[in-house]
Structures are given as structure tokens and as C-alpha cells.
Amino acid sequence: MMVVMVSVAASKGRIDITMETDDAIYVMELKFGKTAQKALEQIESKHYVNTFAMSGKEIIKVGMSFNIKEDNTIVFDWKSQQI
């Protein structure tokens, strides 16, 4: 089973994407023009993972960033942290 949800309400904002599998929940934040680290920091500062604390599942935070270089090349970066 896999369930993907977008714009999930949390106590301090909205989680961009969550993906739930049988064993884990991925909490994902997307940033444009910022870093993947900034996305992870937002997950932490807004306590997004607390929404799933009672699930009994492994929680993985994923920060993703998209940036456009001067030559219009799109650069994608991501970082993850397992809780």
C-alpha cells in the first residue's frame, strides 16, 4: 500500500507532500530558489513530523529544492533524515 497526499494540514502550516507506505511515512517539503537544507529546517521548525508521531511507523523527513541556473538549467537537490 502507498498513499500520497499533498498540502497536508499540520498544527503549524501545511506539509507539501506526505507518502505513507506499510512501514514508513515520508514527510516532504519542496523549495524553489532555496536549499534542500532549508526545506529540512522548515520540517523541523514547524514540527511537521508530530502529526504522525503516534503512527508507530518510521518517519523520514525529505527536503527537496529546485533552482534555475543562468542558462535555464534546472538543478534539483534533496536531503533526508530518518527519525
Buried (B, 14 or more C-beta within 10 A) or exposed (E): EEEEEEEBEBEEBEBBBBBBEEEBBBBBBBBEEBBBEBBBBBBEEBEBBEBBEEEEEEBBBBBBBBBEEEEEEEEEBBBBBEE
